[in-house]
Amino acid sequence: MLNNSQYFTTGQIEAQIKYDTHERAKQLIDHPIYSSDTKKLWPGFAEFISTRPFFFLASADASGNCQCNYRGGEPGFVVIEDEKHLSFPDYDGNGLLHTIGNFIENPHVGLLFIDFETSRRVKVNGKVTLLDESEQLKKYKHNPGYDEAKRVVQVEVTYAVMNCARYLDRVKGDNTKTRKEVEALQV
C-alpha cells in the first residue's frame, strides 16, 4: 500500500487506494525521469515548456473557488529562470484581473503545458510572486512578449511531472496561431 505523503495528499492517496491505482502512481513517481524529485524542472521539462506557445493556468481565491485561464505568446514567452523558477508576462487584458486577484489571495497555481501534435504534457504546480515594479520588469523586457507586460508572474516550482496523455487525441496538421492571428479572429 502506498503511504508516501511526500508526493501525494491524503485525498490523493485515498483515491488511489479506492480505485486501485496506488501501485501505478508509485511507479510513475519512481520513474527514472523524475529521480523521485518532483520539486524541480528537469532539463527535458524546461526545454519543452520554453517551446510552448500557450499553457492553461489554474488559480483559486482564498475560499478555494477556482478559475482556469489560457495564456499564450511566442515560444519563449515562458522564461525558465532555473530548475525551481519560471516566469511569464501578464497584460492588462479586460481589466477584471480574476487571476491576479486570486494570486493576491492565494498564491498557489497550476500550469498545464500541452503539445497536441505529440500528446506530450507537463504539469507544474507552484507558488506565485507578482513582479510589478519597474525595476523588476526591466529584467524581462528582452524576452518575447514582455515589452507590453504590466507585470510578471514568477512561479516557484513545488511539483512538476509529465501529465498523462492517455486520452488526449493528437491534432493533425498545423493549428498553431500567433497571438495576432488569434486576436484577428476575435470579435
N, C-alpha and C positions, 0 to 999 in steps of 0.2 A: 504494500500500500504506500502510495506517495505521501510523504509527510514533510514537504520542503517549502516552508513559508518564505524562504529567501526569494523564490521565483513566483509564487502564486499566493493569492489572497485566500482567506478561509472559504469564501464563497466559491472561488475557482476550484479549490481542492474538493469541496463538497460536490460541485457539479461534475468534476472528473470522475469521482468515485461513483456517483449516482448513475452516470451514463457510460461507465466503464471505459474511460479514455485516459485514466491516470498513468498507465504504463506508456502509452503512446506520447503523452505530454512530457513525461520524464525523458524519453528517448529524444524528443525534439530538442529539449533544453540541453541534453548531454551531447548533442551532435557536435562534431569537431569544429564546425564553422563558428560556433559560439564559444568554445572552450569554457563553457559554464560561466561565462561573464557576459551577461546581457545588459550591463550598465554602461556600455560604450558603443560607439560606432566603429564597427570593424571596417578595414580598408574597402572591402567589396561593397559594404553598405554605403560608405561615404562616396565612393565613385558613382554608384547607382543614383543616389539622391542628387548629386551635383549635376546629373544629366537630365533630370526630370523637368518638364515644362509646367508641371502642376502637382498639387497634392490636395488631399482632403484634410480638414482641420476640425477637431472636436474640442469644445470648451464647455464649461459649466459655470453657472453662477454659484454664489455661496450656499444656496439651497439645493444644489445638485441638478437644477434644470439645465438640460443640455442644448447645445447648438452644434450644427455641423455646417461647415462652410468650405468653399473652394478657394484656393489661392493658386495663381498662375503667373507665369512670366517667361522670359527667355531662359533656356537651360543655363544654369549657373546662378539663377536668382536666389537659390537657397545656398548660402555660404557655409561650408564646413570649416569651422574655426579650429577645431581639434577633435579628438576622439570623444569628447564629452560635451561639445557645444556646437550648435548650428544656429544660423540666423536667417531671417527673411524680412523683406520690406513690407510695410503696411502703408496704405494710401488713404486719402480722405474718403473715398467711396461715397455712399449715400448719406453719411453722417450719423447713422444710427449707432454705430460703434458697439454692436452687440458683443462681438468677440473681445474687443479691447476692454469693455466694461466687465465682461466675465473674468478676464485676466486680472483686473484690479481686485475683484472679489475673491477669485480662486485661481492661483497661478498654474494649476495643473492642466496639461494639454496632451492631446493625442494627434499624431500626424500619420497619414497613410499615403505612401508613395506607390504608384502603380505604373507598370508598363503593360498596356493592354495587348500589345503585339506579342510579347513573350510570356505574359501572365505572371511576371515577377512582381512581387510586392514586398515592401519593407514597412514595418510599423515601428514608430518611435513615440514613446511617452516621455514626458519631461516636465520641467518647471520653468515658467516664463519669467523673464526680466524684460520690462519695456524700456527701450532706449529712445529718448525723445529730446534730449538736449543737443544743441547744435554741435558742440564738441564731440559728442558721442556719434552723431550721424556722419561727421566728416570722415571717419574711419572707413565707412562703407560706400561712399559716393562713387568710387571707381568700379563697383560691381554692377552687372547688368540689372537695370530696373530700379536702382536705388536713388537715382537723381531726383525723382518725384516723391520719394518716400516721406511721409510725415513722421514716421517713427520706425524703429527696427525692433522686431520681436526676436529676442535671443532665447534659445531653449537649452537648458541644461539637461542632458540626456539622463534619464533614470532607467529606461528599458528600451532596448532595440532588438527586434527579432524579424526574421523573414516571416511574412504573413502567409497563411495558407492560400494557395491559388487553385485549390482543387475544383471549385465550382465557378471559376472566372473564365468565361469564354474569351478566346482570343479575338481581337478585332482584326479584320482583314483590311489591307491597304493602308494608306497614309491618311489618317484622320486628324493629324496634328495641325493645329492652327495657332498662329501667333496671337498675342493679346489684341493687336489692332484688328486682325481679321475677325476675332470673336466680337469685339466692340462694334464693328461694322454690321454684324448680324443682329445685334440687339436693337430693339425698338424702344 
